[in-house]
Amino acid sequence: MTTEEIKNLEEFVKVLDMQEDILQFTHFTNADAWELGSLMAAEAKKRNLPVSIRIELNNGCILFQYAGDGTNLRNQMWLERKISTVKLMEKSSLNFYASMRKSDKTMEDIFLDEREYACCGGAFPIRMEEAGVLGVIAVSGLNHVADHDFIVKCVGKYLHADEVPRIKENL
């Protein structure tokens, strides 16, 4: 990897870390999951995005699930793998992906089965201030950076966080 690529990855990770610092919840209930999930589903319908959305607690309880037109079982399988990654790493799956790229490691190098975990964007931690990661918000159907950005945009809107840095380019 070139020096320029490493520098770009470092900037990318800084933005992802800022997103995770900003987009924290003061509380998170089943009703909050329904409201956030409904907001995300409405946004997906409005933009005609073929996405699946899941909000799941770390204990495995699924609080919200949506499968838009054009999605299928593969999207559900991707959601599960992305969610497992966030539960294990306690950071967004895109942040994990960027960290892996930066370290030049593979999933095999860190003993993770690619059938159970995903090294790509599209899942974001539900982090509650002073309590840590309670669960995961995941999206599947777009490219992995767009899946991540869709979550960030919707969570930012839900939390009324106006100045969340966004990532739009692919890695």
C-alpha positions in Angstrom: 0.0 0.0 0.0 1.4 3.4 -0.9 1.9 6.2 1.6 -1.0 8.2 -0.1 -3.3 5.2 0.3 -2.4 4.8 4.0 -3.0 8.6 4.5 -6.4 8.3 2.9 -7.3 5.4 5.0 -6.2 7.2 8.1 -8.5 10.1 7.2 -11.3 7.7 6.4 -11.0 6.1 9.8 -11.0 9.5 11.5 -14.3 10.4 9.9 -15.8 7.0 10.8 -14.6 7.4 14.4 -16.2 10.9 14.5 -19.5 9.5 13.2 -19.5 6.9 16.0 -18.7 9.6 18.6 -21.4 11.9 17.4 -24.2 9.4 16.7 -24.7 8.1 20.3 -28.1 7.6 21.9 -29.1 9.0 25.3 -31.7 6.2 25.5 -32.7 3.4 23.3 -36.0 1.5 23.7 -38.1 -0.8 21.5 -40.2 2.3 20.7 -37.0 4.1 19.6 -36.1 1.2 17.4 -39.6 1.3 15.8 -39.4 5.1 15.2 -35.8 4.9 13.7 -36.6 1.9 11.6 -39.8 3.4 10.3 -37.9 6.6 9.4 -35.3 4.5 7.6 -37.9 2.5 5.7 -39.8 5.6 4.7 -36.5 7.2 3.4 -35.7 4.0 1.5 -39.2 4.0 -0.1 -39.0 7.7 -0.9 -35.6 7.2 -2.7 -36.8 3.9 -4.2 -33.8 2.0 -2.6 -33.8 -1.8 -2.7 -32.6 -2.3 0.8 -33.2 -4.5 3.8 -33.0 -2.9 7.2 -32.6 -4.6 10.6 -32.2 -3.2 14.1 -31.1 -5.8 16.6 -30.0 -5.9 20.2 -26.8 -7.6 21.2 -28.9 -10.4 22.8 -30.3 -11.3 19.4 -33.7 -9.7 19.8 -34.8 -8.2 16.5 -36.6 -4.9 17.2 -37.2 -3.8 13.6 -36.9 -5.4 10.2 -37.8 -4.2 6.7 -37.3 -5.8 3.3 -37.8 -3.5 0.5 -38.9 -4.5 -3.0 -36.0 -5.9 -4.9 -34.4 -7.5 -1.8 -34.1 -11.2 -1.1 -32.7 -13.8 1.2 -29.1 -12.8 0.3 -29.7 -9.4 1.8 -30.9 -11.0 5.0 -27.8 -13.2 5.1 -25.6 -10.1 4.6 -27.4 -8.3 7.4 -26.6 -11.2 9.8 -22.9 -11.2 8.9 -22.6 -7.4 9.2 -24.4 -7.5 12.5 -22.1 -10.2 13.9 -19.1 -8.0 12.9 -20.4 -5.0 14.8 -21.3 -7.1 17.9 -17.8 -8.5 18.0 -15.8 -5.4 17.2 -18.1 -2.8 18.8 -17.5 -0.4 15.8 -19.2 0.1 12.5 -18.5 -2.7 9.9 -17.1 0.0 7.6 -14.7 1.1 10.3 -13.6 -2.6 10.7 -13.2 -2.8 6.9 -11.0 0.3 6.8 -8.9 -0.9 9.8 -8.4 -4.3 8.1 -7.3 -2.6 4.9 -5.0 -0.3 6.8 -3.4 -3.2 8.7 -3.2 -5.3 5.5 -4.8 -8.3 7.3 -7.4 -10.7 6.1 -10.3 -12.2 8.0 -8.4 -15.5 8.1 -5.4 -13.7 9.8 -7.6 -12.7 12.7 -9.5 -16.1 12.8 -12.9 -14.8 11.6 -15.0 -17.0 9.4 -16.3 -15.1 6.3 -19.5 -17.1 6.5 -20.3 -15.6 9.9 -18.7 -12.1 9.7 -18.5 -9.5 6.9 -15.5 -7.2 6.2 -17.6 -4.4 4.6 -19.8 -1.5 5.4 -23.5 -1.5 6.2 -23.8 -2.0 10.0 -23.5 0.6 12.7 -23.4 0.3 16.5 -26.2 1.5 18.7 -24.0 3.1 21.3 -25.6 4.6 24.3 -23.8 7.3 26.2 -22.1 5.9 29.3 -23.4 2.3 28.6 -21.6 1.2 25.4 -22.8 -0.8 22.5 -26.4 -2.2 23.0 -27.1 -3.4 19.5 -26.7 -2.8 15.7 -28.5 -1.0 12.9 -27.8 -2.7 9.6 -28.6 -2.1 5.9 -28.0 -4.3 2.8 -28.8 -3.7 -0.8 -26.5 -0.9 -2.0 -22.7 -0.9 -2.2 -21.2 -1.2 1.2 -20.2 2.5 1.5 -23.7 3.6 0.4 -25.3 1.2 3.0 -23.2 2.8 5.7 -23.9 6.4 4.5 -27.6 5.6 4.4 -27.5 4.6 8.1 -25.5 7.6 9.1 -27.8 10.0 7.3 -30.9 8.4 8.9 -29.5 8.1 12.4 -28.2 11.7 12.2 -31.7 12.8 11.2 -33.3 10.8 14.0 -30.9 12.2 16.6 -31.1 15.7 15.2 -27.4 15.7 14.7 -26.8 18.3 12.0 -23.1 18.3 11.6 -22.2 14.6 11.1 -19.3 14.2 8.6 -20.2 11.9 5.8 -18.3 9.5 3.5 -19.4 9.1 0.0 -16.4 7.7 -1.9 -15.6 4.0 -2.1 -12.5 2.4 -0.7 
